[in-house]
Structure formats: structure tokens, C-alpha cells
Amino acid sequence: MSQDRLLLIDGFNLLSRGYFATAYNKTEDQLPKNSQGLYINALRIFLQKIIHLINEHGISHVAVAWDVKREETERRIKYDFYKETRNELPYPLIEQYETLTKILDRIGIAQLVVPPHEADDVIGSLSDKWSKEQSLPCFIYSNDKDLLQLLNEHTSQIIAQKRQETIYTIEAFKAEYGIDSNQWIDVKALLGDSSDNIPGCPGVGAKSALPLIQQYKTVEQLLEQIDHLDPKFNRYKKKLHEGRESIFTSKELVTINCSIPVIASMEFTDLAYTLDRNVILDAFNEFDINVRVSL
């Protein structure tokens, strides 16, 4: 009997990448539509990719996690500056999200939206539950490096780089960064994230955040020992003092919630999936989606 494997898709990460890659230098009226007048440029990429991943990695269970509206997230409700600088999504992308949810329903792929949580939290809760209950391989498909904090002996992240994809394991992470995956939260707490408008610690950049956590393990331990810092970090002492509150707020914002109650009570049988060629082709034909992937 083959080993069960879980695939978790960061829905908007994949859909947005597909959209902007194919919409580059094009106006909305230049984007392809189907016979129903619906935009389809990102749909084809998303669906082709998910079928390829299921085949390529012998996936037995799959779920697509979607974000709730930005204003409805737990983080945004508590901190109004969170993701405040992000632009609104273009209409053709929103329309394709709505079409895609219908297609995924038709072909039987589970989709999860869990207000007020973001997709990262859904993925974190599912991967944590799978690791603890199943102790079997889990693949997260996303280019979002925030998710690296979820890596463990069972969970890897599939990252698209240029024209190839890398299965990034916990071993690869430790070799590259010299810390454990849960310490990635502390690195991000210092660095912040401009795309999410997370401040981090002003004045502490990529060249210093990682070495500080490599030596002091967590931001809590770092700040406890701030008056006795290794002399090589003296230039950051004042910045760390002044950024203390910002660091703790940032850590709270970058920490993925891995214990959403509704996820904890789920059964993995709800995510079991087997590709059905006829069902998939019928759904794709209905929406004029040409996906050249063997089923």
C-alpha cells in the first residue's frame, strides 16, 4: 500500500503568481476570456499546476487554503496597520478566484476558508495536525517564505525558483540558516515584512537579524541580554532598545497559528482525493480551460 501524502496549496499565492506572470504588460481587455466572457489566464496555470503536483508527488490528500478579506483577518482587526499598504487586487484576478472555487468544487478538491484566520494559519494548523497524527509526508506549495517556520521532519515546502521547483526540507533549511524552523519567527520579528507592513526592528537588517538569532536563539533571550551583548553587535544595542515594542508586535504578527479549533476537529478523510479524468475534463471543458497535463 502506498504512503499517504498531504498537499496544501496556498491558494492566492499560486493564483496571483499565475495571474501576474500572464498579465504582464497587458491591459485587462487583452487578457484571454472563455466563451462565457470569463477571464481564464490564471485559471489554466493554477489547474495545470495542482494536477501536476498531485501526479508528481503521489498525493493522496489535498486542500486549497484561501484568505479571508484583508479587513476581516484577526491580525488586521487587532492591528489596523497590518497589510495597510497593499494595493487592491485587479478585477480579473478576483473574478478568476470566484470561477476557480466553482471548478475546484466540481472536481472535488477541498477548499478551506476559516474566518478570521488567514490561509497561512489554515496551512499551519493542517500541517501540524497531519504531522502529529499521521507522521507522513506533507508538502506545502507556496513561494511565501513566512511558511518556512512550519518545516519539520514530515513537512516540506515546494518553492518555485525561476524555471524549476525545489522541495525545501527542514534539513535544507537548517543547513542554509543555521537555526531551527521555529526560530524563523524570531528572525522575521527583527526583519519585519514590508509587503505586510510589519515593522520589525528599524535599523536591524538581513545581515544582522539572522546572526543575532543564531547566537541568542529568540528575541526574548536577545532582549534579556541586551546590556551584555557580544561586542560585535554593539552597534545594534540602541536600535534593539528602541525597537523592543515593535519587535514583540512583529513577532505576534508573523507567528502562524497552528491550533485553529475547527481544523483540530477535522477528519483527514475529508481531504482524500483521487484524480478522475472524466470529471476533470468535463469541468475544464465547461469553462473552456485547456490544460495539457496527463491525468
Residue, then its C-alpha position, 0 to 999 in steps of 0.5 A: m500500500s502506498q504512503d499517504r501524502l498531504l498537499l496544501i496549496d496556498g491558494f492566492n499565492l499560486l493564483s496571483r503568481g499565475y495571474f501576474a506572470t500572464a498579465y504582464n504588460k497587458t491591459e485587462d481587455q487583452l487578457p484571454k476570456n472563455s466563451q462565457g466572457l470569463y477571464i481564464n489566464a490564471l485559471r489554466i496555470f493554477l489547474q495545470k499546476i495542482i494536477h501536476l503536483i498531485n501526479e508528481h508527488g503521489i498525493s493522496h490528500v489535498a486542500v486549497a487554503w484561501d484568505v479571508k478579506r484583508e479587513e476581516t483577518e484577526r491580525r488586521i482587526k487587532y492591528d489596523f496597520y497590518k497589510e495597510t499598504r497593499n494595493e487592491l487586487p485587479y478585477p480579473l484576478i478576483e473574478q478568476y478566484e470566484t470561477l476557480t472555487k466553482i471548478l475546484d468544487r466540481i472536481g472535488i478538491a477541498q477548499l478551506v476558508v476559516p474566518p478570521h484566520e488567514a490561509d497561512d494559519v489554515i496551512g499551519s494548523l493542517s500541517d501540524k495536525w497531519s504531522k502529529e497524527q499521521s507522521l507522513p509526508c506533507f508538502i506545502y506549495s507556496n513561494d511565501k517564505d513566512l511558511l518556512q517556520l512550519l518545516n519539520e521532519h514530515t513537512s516540506q515546502i515546494i518553492a518555485q525558483k525561476r524555471q524549476e521547483t525545489i522541495y525545501t526540507i527542514e534539513a535544507f533549511k537548517a543547513e542554509y540558516g543555521i537555526d531551527s524552523n521555529q526560530w524563523i519567527d524570531v528572525k522575521a520579528l527583527l526583519g519585519d515584512s514590508s509587503d505586510n507592513i510589519p515593522g520589525c526592528p528599524g535599523v536591524g537588517a538581513k545581515s544582522a537579524l539572522p546572526l543575532i538569532q543564531q547566537y541568542k536563539t529568540v528575541e526574548q533571550l536577545l532582549e534579556q541580554i541586551d546590556h551584555l551583548d557580544p561586542k560585535f553587535n554593539r552597534y545594534k544595542k540602541k536600535l534593539h532598545e528602541g525597537r523592543e515594542s515593535i519587535f514583540t508586535s512583529k513577532e505576534l504578527v508573523t507567528i502562524n497559528c497552528s491550533i485553529p479549533v475547527i481544523a483540530s476537529m477535522e477528519f483527514t478523510d475529508l481531504a482524500y482525493t483521487l484524480d478522475r479524468n472524466v470529471i476533470l475534463d468535463a469541468f475544464n471543458e465547461f469553462d473552456i480551460n485547456v490544460r495539457v497535463s496527463l491525468 
